[in-house]
Amino acid sequence: MSTFILRLDGAGSGPRLAVKDLIDMAGLPTTAGSRALARKAKPAEKDAPCMAGARAADARIVGKVNLHELAMLPLGTNPWFGTPQNPLDPALIPGGSSSGSAVAVATDEADVAYGSDTGGSVRIPAACCGVAGLKTTHGRISTEGVWPLAPSLDTIGPMARDVAGLVTGMQLLEPGFTVDVDAAMRIGRVRSPAHSALDKAVDDALRAAGFEVVTVDVDWDLGRNSSLGIFAKEVLEVDQRLVRENPDDVGTDITRMIATAELLEPALGEARLQAPAWRESLERLFADVQLLALPTLPILPPRVDDIPDDPTEYAIELTRHVSPFNAAGVPATAQPVPMAGSSLPASLELVGPRGAEALLLATAAVVESAVRR
């Protein structure tokens, strides 16, 4: 297995914590899962600010975990450090980019893992590996000292086996964090083309939890265009030079992704300007419902062997339900829910207004309790 890029002794009295190797830790190199960076990375002079709470809590840091190279794709594969093995089915992708984070908590090698989410990179691997994840409100958790991908979209959030673990993770990232006493009751069910078994699993989970559920419509085109426009522009600003200068030390999938961004960026110049309208459309929805609900993934996790040399089609499908919410800057959870007739779970995504992490986790806990009965 290739869950860890660097294992540590885990000394401390707090929860076991795995840290995605995008995040600076004093005295250790940050590789971002890339040979191009690993070959010249120097030990970080100081921790990223998001590590402060974990240090104060004396967390047992068990290592820096693997990821899709440069956090760029949602597959979780890595040609340099190996691909973390999906614990639900080794033939399936672990999901990315925070693949090592998801696998570390799924296999009980950590109680909490830190991941990053720019277009679904916490929620997608959580869905693929049957664990829970939280994409935080943009700007809530500092990304200083974290290797960027698209800074206007980048977030840091926790992953864990269950919702209680996500609460612990938020308390490490934001000391003093508490969960709302009351869960949401009025949920907006978002519809989008998805595998029928995944749709049914989400509906069954919401019904078991006893929520008032109303169907709502979102402008998916507006959300996806906003996200893709921002991503194409900013990923070029961050990584284009690195990829061009290190062609032999960057994976071919990353090279193709940069080439795709170069092709798309001119055409999407206006699309990123639609982000305020997209945010406003969600704010109008949240005036009527407390949270939104939908399947985290519209498709079942694909097999590693089925990923083609050009993974663009899979990247688009895997991010379809998640990346638009990065453009809105709002928080969202992913959690496993039973899928009838399958040994694999589906994943429920709950989305809230900015700053609603406490409500999201209270509500996710109600769902978790309901589906376990």
VEXROPA-81330 format. One record per residue (C-alpha): residue in one letter; x, y, z; residue number from 1. Coordinates in steps of 0.1 Angstrom, whole numbers. Each point is the difference from the previous one (the first is absolute). Last residue first. Layout:
VEXROPA-81330
<r rest="A" c1="X" c2="Y" c3="Z" nr="NUM"/>
...
***
This chain:
VEXROPA-81330
<r rest="R" c1="-305" c2="15" c3="130" nr="373"/>
<r rest="R" c1="32" c2="11" c3="-16" nr="372"/>
<r rest="V" c1="-17" c2="21" c3="-27" nr="371"/>
<r rest="A" c1="-17" c2="22" c3="26" nr="370"/>
<r rest="S" c1="31" c2="6" c3="22" nr="369"/>
<r rest="E" c1="20" c2="11" c3="-30" nr="368"/>
<r rest="V" c1="-28" c2="23" c3="-13" nr="367"/>
<r rest="V" c1="-3" c2="17" c3="34" nr="366"/>
<r rest="A" c1="38" c2="4" c3="2" nr="365"/>
<r rest="A" c1="0" c2="16" c3="-35" nr="364"/>
<r rest="T" c1="-25" c2="25" c3="13" nr="363"/>
<r rest="A" c1="22" c2="11" c3="29" nr="362"/>
<r rest="L" c1="30" c2="0" c3="-23" nr="361"/>
<r rest="L" c1="-17" c2="23" c3="-25" nr="360"/>
<r rest="L" c1="-14" c2="23" c3="27" nr="359"/>
<r rest="A" c1="35" c2="6" c3="15" nr="358"/>
<r rest="E" c1="16" c2="4" c3="-35" nr="357"/>
<r rest="A" c1="-25" c2="27" c3="-10" nr="356"/>
<r rest="G" c1="25" c2="28" c3="-5" nr="355"/>
<r rest="R" c1="-10" c2="7" c3="-36" nr="354"/>
<r rest="P" c1="-34" c2="-17" c3="-8" nr="353"/>
<r rest="G" c1="-3" c2="-37" c3="1" nr="352"/>
<r rest="V" c1="5" c2="-31" c3="-22" nr="351"/>
<r rest="L" c1="-6" c2="-36" c3="10" nr="350"/>
<r rest="E" c1="15" c2="-27" c3="-22" nr="349"/>
<r rest="L" c1="-11" c2="-36" c3="5" nr="348"/>
<r rest="S" c1="23" c2="-28" c3="-10" nr="347"/>
<r rest="A" c1="-10" c2="-35" c3="-13" nr="346"/>
<r rest="P" c1="13" c2="-30" c3="19" nr="345"/>
<r rest="L" c1="16" c2="-30" c3="-16" nr="344"/>
<r rest="S" c1="-13" c2="-35" c3="9" nr="343"/>
<r rest="S" c1="-28" c2="6" c3="-25" nr="342"/>
<r rest="G" c1="-37" c2="-10" c3="-2" nr="341"/>
<r rest="A" c1="-13" c2="32" c3="16" nr="340"/>
<r rest="M" c1="26" c2="27" c3="5" nr="339"/>
<r rest="P" c1="6" c2="9" c3="36" nr="338"/>
<r rest="V" c1="12" c2="35" c3="8" nr="337"/>
<r rest="P" c1="36" c2="13" c3="2" nr="336"/>
<r rest="Q" c1="7" c2="36" c3="8" nr="335"/>
<r rest="A" c1="10" c2="31" c3="-20" nr="334"/>
<r rest="T" c1="-2" c2="35" c3="14" nr="333"/>
<r rest="A" c1="-3" c2="34" c3="-15" nr="332"/>
<r rest="P" c1="11" c2="36" c3="8" nr="331"/>
<r rest="V" c1="-7" c2="29" c3="-23" nr="330"/>
<r rest="G" c1="26" c2="20" c3="-21" nr="329"/>
<r rest="A" c1="-24" c2="2" c3="-29" nr="328"/>
<r rest="A" c1="27" c2="-11" c3="-25" nr="327"/>
<r rest="N" c1="8" c2="-29" c3="23" nr="326"/>
<r rest="F" c1="-37" c2="-9" c3="-1" nr="325"/>
<r rest="P" c1="2" c2="-4" c3="-38" nr="324"/>
<r rest="S" c1="28" c2="-26" c3="5" nr="323"/>
<r rest="V" c1="-21" c2="-26" c3="19" nr="322"/>
<r rest="H" c1="-28" c2="-15" c3="-21" nr="321"/>
<r rest="R" c1="19" c2="-2" c3="-34" nr="320"/>
<r rest="T" c1="34" c2="-7" c3="15" nr="319"/>
<r rest="L" c1="0" c2="-38" c3="-7" nr="318"/>
<r rest="E" c1="-15" c2="5" c3="-35" nr="317"/>
<r rest="I" c1="24" c2="27" c3="-12" nr="316"/>
<r rest="A" c1="30" c2="-19" c3="13" nr="315"/>
<r rest="Y" c1="-12" c2="-32" c3="-16" nr="314"/>
<r rest="E" c1="-3" c2="17" c3="-34" nr="313"/>
<r rest="T" c1="34" c2="17" c3="4" nr="312"/>
<r rest="P" c1="19" c2="-32" c3="8" nr="311"/>
<r rest="D" c1="22" c2="1" c3="-31" nr="310"/>
<r rest="D" c1="22" c2="-31" c3="3" nr="309"/>
<r rest="P" c1="-32" c2="-20" c3="8" nr="308"/>
<r rest="I" c1="-13" c2="-9" c3="35" nr="307"/>
<r rest="D" c1="-16" c2="-35" c3="-3" nr="306"/>
<r rest="D" c1="28" c2="-18" c3="18" nr="305"/>
<r rest="V" c1="-5" c2="22" c3="31" nr="304"/>
<r rest="R" c1="-37" c2="-11" c3="1" nr="303"/>
<r rest="P" c1="-26" c2="27" c3="1" nr="302"/>
<r rest="P" c1="-17" c2="12" c3="31" nr="301"/>
<r rest="L" c1="-38" c2="-1" c3="-6" nr="300"/>
<r rest="I" c1="-14" c2="30" c3="-18" nr="299"/>
<r rest="P" c1="-18" c2="32" c3="10" nr="298"/>
<r rest="L" c1="24" c2="4" c3="30" nr="297"/>
<r rest="T" c1="-9" c2="19" c3="32" nr="296"/>
<r rest="P" c1="-36" c2="-10" c3="-5" nr="295"/>
<r rest="L" c1="-23" c2="30" c3="8" nr="294"/>
<r rest="A" c1="-11" c2="21" c3="30" nr="293"/>
<r rest="L" c1="-4" c2="37" c3="5" nr="292"/>
<r rest="L" c1="-2" c2="17" c3="35" nr="291"/>
<r rest="Q" c1="-23" c2="24" c3="19" nr="290"/>
<r rest="V" c1="-27" c2="5" c3="-27" nr="289"/>
<r rest="D" c1="-18" c2="31" c3="-10" nr="288"/>
<r rest="A" c1="25" c2="28" c3="4" nr="287"/>
<r rest="F" c1="27" c2="-25" c3="-8" nr="286"/>
<r rest="L" c1="-13" c2="-2" c3="-35" nr="285"/>
<r rest="R" c1="4" c2="37" c3="-5" nr="284"/>
<r rest="E" c1="35" c2="-2" c3="14" nr="283"/>
<r rest="L" c1="7" c2="-27" c3="-26" nr="282"/>
<r rest="S" c1="-10" c2="23" c3="-29" nr="281"/>
<r rest="E" c1="21" c2="28" c3="15" nr="280"/>
<r rest="R" c1="31" c2="-22" c3="0" nr="279"/>
<r rest="W" c1="-5" c2="-9" c3="-37" nr="278"/>
<r rest="A" c1="-5" c2="36" c3="-9" nr="277"/>
<r rest="P" c1="32" c2="9" c3="18" nr="276"/>
<r rest="A" c1="19" c2="-29" c3="-18" nr="275"/>
<r rest="Q" c1="-10" c2="12" c3="-35" nr="274"/>
<r rest="L" c1="32" c2="19" c3="-5" nr="273"/>
<r rest="R" c1="18" c2="-34" c3="-2" nr="272"/>
<r rest="A" c1="-20" c2="-7" c3="-32" nr="271"/>
<r rest="E" c1="13" c2="31" c3="-18" nr="270"/>
<r rest="G" c1="35" c2="-13" c3="-5" nr="269"/>
<r rest="L" c1="-12" c2="-35" c3="-7" nr="268"/>
<r rest="A" c1="8" c2="0" c3="-37" nr="267"/>
<r rest="P" c1="35" c2="13" c3="6" nr="266"/>
<r rest="E" c1="6" c2="-25" c3="29" nr="265"/>
<r rest="L" c1="-13" c2="-31" c3="-18" nr="264"/>
<r rest="L" c1="30" c2="-9" c3="-22" nr="263"/>
<r rest="E" c1="26" c2="9" c3="26" nr="262"/>
<r rest="A" c1="-20" c2="-19" c3="26" nr="261"/>
<r rest="T" c1="0" c2="-31" c3="-22" nr="260"/>
<r rest="A" c1="38" c2="2" c3="-4" nr="259"/>
<r rest="I" c1="3" c2="3" c3="37" nr="258"/>
<r rest="M" c1="-21" c2="-31" c3="5" nr="257"/>
<r rest="R" c1="19" c2="-19" c3="-27" nr="256"/>
<r rest="T" c1="33" c2="7" c3="18" nr="255"/>
<r rest="I" c1="-16" c2="-10" c3="33" nr="254"/>
<r rest="D" c1="-12" c2="-33" c3="-15" nr="253"/>
<r rest="T" c1="35" c2="-6" c3="-15" nr="252"/>
<r rest="G" c1="15" c2="2" c3="35" nr="251"/>
<r rest="V" c1="26" c2="26" c3="8" nr="250"/>
<r rest="D" c1="37" c2="-6" c3="4" nr="249"/>
<r rest="D" c1="10" c2="-5" c3="-36" nr="248"/>
<r rest="P" c1="-17" c2="32" c3="-12" nr="247"/>
<r rest="N" c1="15" c2="21" c3="28" nr="246"/>
<r rest="E" c1="2" c2="36" c3="-13" nr="245"/>
<r rest="R" c1="-34" c2="0" c3="-17" nr="244"/>
<r rest="V" c1="-17" c2="-17" c3="29" nr="243"/>
<r rest="L" c1="14" c2="25" c3="26" nr="242"/>
<r rest="R" c1="-8" c2="29" c3="-23" nr="241"/>
<r rest="Q" c1="-36" c2="-10" c3="-4" nr="240"/>
<r rest="D" c1="-6" c2="-7" c3="37" nr="239"/>
<r rest="V" c1="-13" c2="30" c3="19" nr="238"/>
<r rest="E" c1="-10" c2="25" c3="-27" nr="237"/>
<r rest="L" c1="-13" c2="-28" c3="-22" nr="236"/>
<r rest="V" c1="-20" c2="-14" c3="29" nr="235"/>
<r rest="E" c1="-15" c2="34" c3="5" nr="234"/>
<r rest="K" c1="-15" c2="6" c3="-34" nr="233"/>
<r rest="A" c1="-14" c2="-35" c3="-6" nr="232"/>
<r rest="F" c1="-13" c2="-2" c3="35" nr="231"/>
<r rest="I" c1="-19" c2="33" c3="0" nr="230"/>
<r rest="G" c1="-17" c2="-8" c3="-33" nr="229"/>
<r rest="L" c1="-7" c2="-36" c3="10" nr="228"/>
<r rest="S" c1="-17" c2="11" c3="32" nr="227"/>
<r rest="S" c1="-21" c2="28" c3="-15" nr="226"/>
<r rest="N" c1="-10" c2="-22" c3="-30" nr="225"/>
<r rest="R" c1="-10" c2="-28" c3="23" nr="224"/>
<r rest="G" c1="-22" c2="22" c3="22" nr="223"/>
<r rest="L" c1="-17" c2="18" c3="-29" nr="222"/>
<r rest="D" c1="-6" c2="-32" c3="-18" nr="221"/>
<r rest="W" c1="-14" c2="-16" c3="31" nr="220"/>
<r rest="D" c1="-26" c2="26" c3="6" nr="219"/>
<r rest="V" c1="-16" c2="-15" c3="30" nr="218"/>
<r rest="D" c1="-35" c2="-14" c3="4" nr="217"/>
<r rest="V" c1="-16" c2="-10" c3="32" nr="216"/>
<r rest="T" c1="-21" c2="-30" c3="11" nr="215"/>
<r rest="V" c1="-13" c2="2" c3="36" nr="214"/>
<r rest="V" c1="9" c2="-23" c3="28" nr="213"/>
<r rest="E" c1="-13" c2="3" c3="36" nr="212"/>
<r rest="F" c1="25" c2="-21" c3="19" nr="211"/>
<r rest="G" c1="-8" c2="-33" c3="17" nr="210"/>
<r rest="A" c1="36" c2="-14" c3="0" nr="209"/>
<r rest="A" c1="-13" c2="-32" c3="-17" nr="208"/>
<r rest="R" c1="-15" c2="20" c3="-28" nr="207"/>
<r rest="L" c1="33" c2="19" c3="-6" nr="206"/>
<r rest="A" c1="19" c2="-33" c3="-1" nr="205"/>
<r rest="D" c1="-25" c2="-16" c3="-24" nr="204"/>
<r rest="D" c1="2" c2="29" c3="-23" nr="203"/>
<r rest="V" c1="38" c2="-1" c3="0" nr="202"/>
<r rest="A" c1="0" c2="-37" c3="-7" nr="201"/>
<r rest="K" c1="-26" c2="4" c3="-28" nr="200"/>
<r rest="D" c1="22" c2="25" c3="-18" nr="199"/>
<r rest="L" c1="31" c2="-22" c3="3" nr="198"/>
<r rest="A" c1="-19" c2="-30" c3="-13" nr="197"/>
<r rest="S" c1="-14" c2="20" c3="-29" nr="196"/>
<r rest="H" c1="35" c2="11" c3="-12" nr="195"/>
<r rest="A" c1="-2" c2="38" c3="-3" nr="194"/>
<r rest="P" c1="-15" c2="27" c3="-22" nr="193"/>
<r rest="S" c1="-6" c2="30" c3="23" nr="192"/>
<r rest="R" c1="-26" c2="7" c3="26" nr="191"/>
<r rest="V" c1="6" c2="21" c3="32" nr="190"/>
<r rest="R" c1="-21" c2="-10" c3="30" nr="189"/>
<r rest="G" c1="-4" c2="31" c3="22" nr="188"/>
<r rest="I" c1="-1" c2="-9" c3="36" nr="187"/>
<r rest="R" c1="-23" c2="14" c3="27" nr="186"/>
<r rest="M" c1="9" c2="-15" c3="34" nr="185"/>
<r rest="A" c1="35" c2="12" c3="7" nr="184"/>
<r rest="A" c1="16" c2="-14" c3="31" nr="183"/>
<r rest="D" c1="-3" c2="16" c3="34" nr="182"/>
<r rest="V" c1="28" c2="3" c3="27" nr="181"/>
<r rest="D" c1="24" c2="15" c3="-25" nr="180"/>
<r rest="V" c1="35" c2="-15" c3="0" nr="179"/>
<r rest="T" c1="28" c2="17" c3="18" nr="178"/>
<r rest="F" c1="34" c2="14" c3="-11" nr="177"/>
<r rest="G" c1="21" c2="13" c3="28" nr="176"/>
<r rest="P" c1="33" c2="-8" c3="-17" nr="175"/>
<r rest="E" c1="-4" c2="4" c3="-38" nr="174"/>
<r rest="L" c1="21" c2="-26" c3="-19" nr="173"/>
<r rest="L" c1="2" c2="-24" c3="29" nr="172"/>
<r rest="Q" c1="-36" c2="6" c3="10" nr="171"/>
<r rest="M" c1="-10" c2="-5" c3="-37" nr="170"/>
<r rest="G" c1="17" c2="-33" c3="0" nr="169"/>
<r rest="T" c1="-17" c2="-11" c3="32" nr="168"/>
<r rest="V" c1="-33" c2="9" c3="-16" nr="167"/>
<r rest="L" c1="9" c2="-20" c3="-31" nr="166"/>
<r rest="G" c1="8" c2="-29" c3="22" nr="165"/>
<r rest="A" c1="-34" c2="2" c3="16" nr="164"/>
<r rest="V" c1="-14" c2="-1" c3="-35" nr="163"/>
<r rest="D" c1="15" c2="-34" c3="-9" nr="162"/>
<r rest="R" c1="32" c2="-16" c3="-14" nr="161"/>
<r rest="A" c1="18" c2="33" c3="-2" nr="160"/>
<r rest="M" c1="9" c2="28" c3="-24" nr="159"/>
<r rest="P" c1="7" c2="36" c3="10" nr="158"/>
<r rest="G" c1="1" c2="32" c3="-21" nr="157"/>
<r rest="I" c1="23" c2="24" c3="-18" nr="156"/>
<r rest="T" c1="-13" c2="22" c3="-28" nr="155"/>
<r rest="D" c1="12" c2="11" c3="-35" nr="154"/>
<r rest="L" c1="-25" c2="17" c3="-23" nr="153"/>
<r rest="S" c1="13" c2="35" c3="-5" nr="152"/>
<r rest="P" c1="35" c2="-14" c3="6" nr="151"/>
<r rest="A" c1="-1" c2="-24" c3="-29" nr="150"/>
<r rest="L" c1="26" c2="-27" c3="6" nr="149"/>
<r rest="P" c1="20" c2="12" c3="29" nr="148"/>
<r rest="W" c1="27" c2="-17" c3="21" nr="147"/>
<r rest="V" c1="-11" c2="8" c3="35" nr="146"/>
<r rest="G" c1="21" c2="23" c3="22" nr="145"/>
<r rest="E" c1="-28" c2="25" c3="2" nr="144"/>
<r rest="T" c1="-33" c2="-18" c3="-7" nr="143"/>
<r rest="S" c1="-17" c2="14" c3="31" nr="142"/>
<r rest="I" c1="-32" c2="-16" c3="10" nr="141"/>
<r rest="R" c1="-32" c2="20" c3="-4" nr="140"/>
<r rest="G" c1="11" c2="15" c3="-33" nr="139"/>
<r rest="H" c1="-23" c2="-21" c3="-22" nr="138"/>
<r rest="T" c1="-26" c2="-17" c3="23" nr="137"/>
<r rest="T" c1="12" c2="-35" c3="9" nr="136"/>
<r rest="K" c1="-2" c2="-31" c3="-21" nr="135"/>
<r rest="L" c1="-7" c2="-28" c3="25" nr="134"/>
<r rest="G" c1="6" c2="-37" c3="-4" nr="133"/>
<r rest="A" c1="-15" c2="-33" c3="11" nr="132"/>
<r rest="V" c1="12" c2="-35" c3="-10" nr="131"/>
<r rest="G" c1="-11" c2="-26" c3="-26" nr="130"/>
<r rest="C" c1="31" c2="0" c3="-21" nr="129"/>
<r rest="C" c1="-13" c2="14" c3="-32" nr="128"/>
<r rest="A" c1="-23" c2="25" c3="17" nr="127"/>
<r rest="A" c1="27" c2="13" c3="23" nr="126"/>
<r rest="P" c1="23" c2="1" c3="-30" nr="125"/>
<r rest="I" c1="-25" c2="23" c3="-18" nr="124"/>
<r rest="R" c1="-9" c2="22" c3="30" nr="123"/>
<r rest="V" c1="36" c2="11" c3="10" nr="122"/>
<r rest="S" c1="13" c2="8" c3="-35" nr="121"/>
<r rest="G" c1="-34" c2="13" c3="-13" nr="120"/>
<r rest="G" c1="11" c2="29" c3="-22" nr="119"/>
<r rest="T" c1="25" c2="18" c3="22" nr="118"/>
<r rest="D" c1="-2" c2="-22" c3="31" nr="117"/>
<r rest="S" c1="31" c2="-6" c3="22" nr="116"/>
<r rest="G" c1="3" c2="-29" c3="24" nr="115"/>
<r rest="Y" c1="9" c2="-3" c3="37" nr="114"/>
<r rest="A" c1="-4" c2="-34" c3="15" nr="113"/>
<r rest="V" c1="-17" c2="-11" c3="32" nr="112"/>
<r rest="D" c1="1" c2="-31" c3="21" nr="111"/>
<r rest="A" c1="30" c2="-14" c3="-19" nr="110"/>
<r rest="E" c1="12" c2="-34" c3="-11" nr="109"/>
<r rest="D" c1="-35" c2="-13" c3="4" nr="108"/>
<r rest="T" c1="-2" c2="-14" c3="-36" nr="107"/>
<r rest="A" c1="-27" c2="25" c3="-10" nr="106"/>
<r rest="V" c1="18" c2="29" c3="18" nr="105"/>
<r rest="A" c1="33" c2="-5" c3="-20" nr="104"/>
<r rest="V" c1="-19" c2="-9" c3="-32" nr="103"/>
<r rest="A" c1="-18" c2="33" c3="-1" nr="102"/>
<r rest="S" c1="31" c2="21" c3="8" nr="101"/>
<r rest="G" c1="21" c2="-19" c3="-25" nr="100"/>
<r rest="S" c1="-25" c2="7" c3="-28" nr="99"/>
<r rest="S" c1="-4" c2="37" c3="6" nr="98"/>
<r rest="S" c1="0" c2="8" c3="-38" nr="97"/>
<r rest="G" c1="-17" c2="-20" c3="-4" nr="96"/>
<r rest="G" c1="-20" c2="-32" c3="-2" nr="95"/>
<r rest="P" c1="12" c2="-34" c3="13" nr="94"/>
<r rest="I" c1="-5" c2="-14" c3="-35" nr="93"/>
<r rest="L" c1="-16" c2="-35" c3="0" nr="92"/>
<r rest="A" c1="17" c2="-33" c3="-5" nr="91"/>
<r rest="P" c1="11" c2="-1" c3="37" nr="90"/>
<r rest="D" c1="-36" c2="-1" c3="11" nr="89"/>
<r rest="L" c1="-13" c2="16" c3="32" nr="88"/>
<r rest="P" c1="35" c2="7" c3="13" nr="87"/>
<r rest="N" c1="9" c2="20" c3="-31" nr="86"/>
<r rest="Q" c1="38" c2="-4" c3="-4" nr="85"/>
<r rest="P" c1="21" c2="31" c3="1" nr="84"/>
<r rest="T" c1="17" c2="4" c3="-34" nr="83"/>
<r rest="G" c1="38" c2="0" c3="-2" nr="82"/>
<r rest="F" c1="24" c2="28" c3="10" nr="81"/>
<r rest="W" c1="12" c2="11" c3="-35" nr="80"/>
<r rest="P" c1="-28" c2="-11" c3="-23" nr="79"/>
<r rest="N" c1="-29" c2="12" c3="22" nr="78"/>
<r rest="T" c1="-37" c2="-10" c3="-2" nr="77"/>
<r rest="G" c1="-25" c2="19" c3="21" nr="76"/>
<r rest="L" c1="-26" c2="4" c3="-28" nr="75"/>
<r rest="P" c1="-13" c2="35" c3="6" nr="74"/>
<r rest="L" c1="28" c2="19" c3="-18" nr="73"/>
<r rest="M" c1="23" c2="29" c3="8" nr="72"/>
<r rest="A" c1="11" c2="-5" c3="36" nr="71"/>
<r rest="L" c1="36" c2="7" c3="-12" nr="70"/>
<r rest="E" c1="2" c2="-38" c3="-7" nr="69"/>
<r rest="H" c1="-30" c2="-19" c3="13" nr="68"/>
<r rest="L" c1="6" c2="-4" c3="37" nr="67"/>
<r rest="N" c1="22" c2="-18" c3="25" nr="66"/>
<r rest="V" c1="1" c2="6" c3="37" nr="65"/>
<r rest="K" c1="24" c2="17" c3="24" nr="64"/>
<r rest="G" c1="3" c2="-20" c3="32" nr="63"/>
<r rest="V" c1="-12" c2="-12" c3="33" nr="62"/>
<r rest="I" c1="-5" c2="33" c3="17" nr="61"/>
<r rest="R" c1="-11" c2="-8" c3="36" nr="60"/>
<r rest="A" c1="-19" c2="32" c3="8" nr="59"/>
<r rest="D" c1="13" c2="19" c3="30" nr="58"/>
<r rest="A" c1="-31" c2="22" c3="0" nr="57"/>
<r rest="A" c1="21" c2="32" c3="-4" nr="56"/>
<r rest="R" c1="18" c2="-17" c3="-30" nr="55"/>
<r rest="A" c1="-32" c2="-9" c3="-16" nr="54"/>
<r rest="G" c1="-14" c2="35" c3="5" nr="53"/>
<r rest="A" c1="31" c2="16" c3="-16" nr="52"/>
<r rest="M" c1="1" c2="-22" c3="-31" nr="51"/>
<r rest="C" c1="-22" c2="22" c3="-21" nr="50"/>
<r rest="P" c1="26" c2="27" c3="4" nr="49"/>
<r rest="A" c1="24" c2="-19" c3="-22" nr="48"/>
<r rest="D" c1="29" c2="-12" c3="21" nr="47"/>
<r rest="K" c1="34" c2="16" c3="-2" nr="46"/>
<r rest="E" c1="32" c2="0" c3="-19" nr="45"/>
<r rest="A" c1="-11" c2="-27" c3="-24" nr="44"/>
<r rest="P" c1="27" c2="-25" c3="-8" nr="43"/>
<r rest="K" c1="12" c2="5" c3="-36" nr="42"/>
<r rest="A" c1="-17" c2="-13" c3="-31" nr="41"/>
<r rest="K" c1="22" c2="-3" c3="-31" nr="40"/>
<r rest="R" c1="-6" c2="-36" c3="-11" nr="39"/>
<r rest="A" c1="-34" c2="-2" c3="18" nr="38"/>
<r rest="L" c1="-14" c2="29" c3="-20" nr="37"/>
<r rest="A" c1="5" c2="-16" c3="-35" nr="36"/>
<r rest="R" c1="-7" c2="-34" c3="15" nr="35"/>
<r rest="S" c1="-35" c2="11" c3="9" nr="34"/>
<r rest="G" c1="-22" c2="-11" c3="28" nr="33"/>
<r rest="A" c1="-3" c2="35" c3="13" nr="32"/>
<r rest="T" c1="36" c2="-5" c3="11" nr="31"/>
<r rest="T" c1="2" c2="20" c3="33" nr="30"/>
<r rest="P" c1="34" c2="-5" c3="17" nr="29"/>
<r rest="L" c1="1" c2="-4" c3="38" nr="28"/>
<r rest="G" c1="16" c2="21" c3="27" nr="27"/>
<r rest="A" c1="-31" c2="19" c3="8" nr="26"/>
<r rest="M" c1="-32" c2="-14" c3="-16" nr="25"/>
<r rest="D" c1="-12" c2="16" c3="-32" nr="24"/>
<r rest="I" c1="-33" c2="-13" c3="-13" nr="23"/>
<r rest="L" c1="-2" c2="-15" c3="-35" nr="22"/>
<r rest="D" c1="10" c2="-34" c3="12" nr="21"/>
<r rest="K" c1="-34" c2="-7" c3="15" nr="20"/>
<r rest="V" c1="3" c2="-3" c3="38" nr="19"/>
<r rest="A" c1="-9" c2="-31" c3="20" nr="18"/>
<r rest="L" c1="-11" c2="6" c3="36" nr="17"/>
<r rest="R" c1="-3" c2="-25" c3="29" nr="16"/>
<r rest="P" c1="-20" c2="17" c3="27" nr="15"/>
<r rest="G" c1="18" c2="16" c3="30" nr="14"/>
<r rest="S" c1="27" c2="-13" c3="24" nr="13"/>
<r rest="G" c1="31" c2="5" c3="-22" nr="12"/>
<r rest="A" c1="25" c2="-20" c3="-19" nr="11"/>
<r rest="G" c1="-12" c2="-11" c3="-34" nr="10"/>
<r rest="D" c1="33" c2="-15" c3="-11" nr="9"/>
<r rest="L" c1="-1" c2="15" c3="-35" nr="8"/>
<r rest="R" c1="-6" c2="-17" c3="-34" nr="7"/>
<r rest="L" c1="8" c2="19" c3="-32" nr="6"/>
<r rest="I" c1="-17" c2="-4" c3="-34" nr="5"/>
<r rest="F" c1="-28" c2="-20" c3="17" nr="4"/>
<r rest="T" c1="-29" c2="-19" c3="-16" nr="3"/>
<r rest="S" c1="21" c2="-19" c3="-25" nr="2"/>
<r rest="M" c1="-11" c2="-36" c3="7" nr="1"/>
***
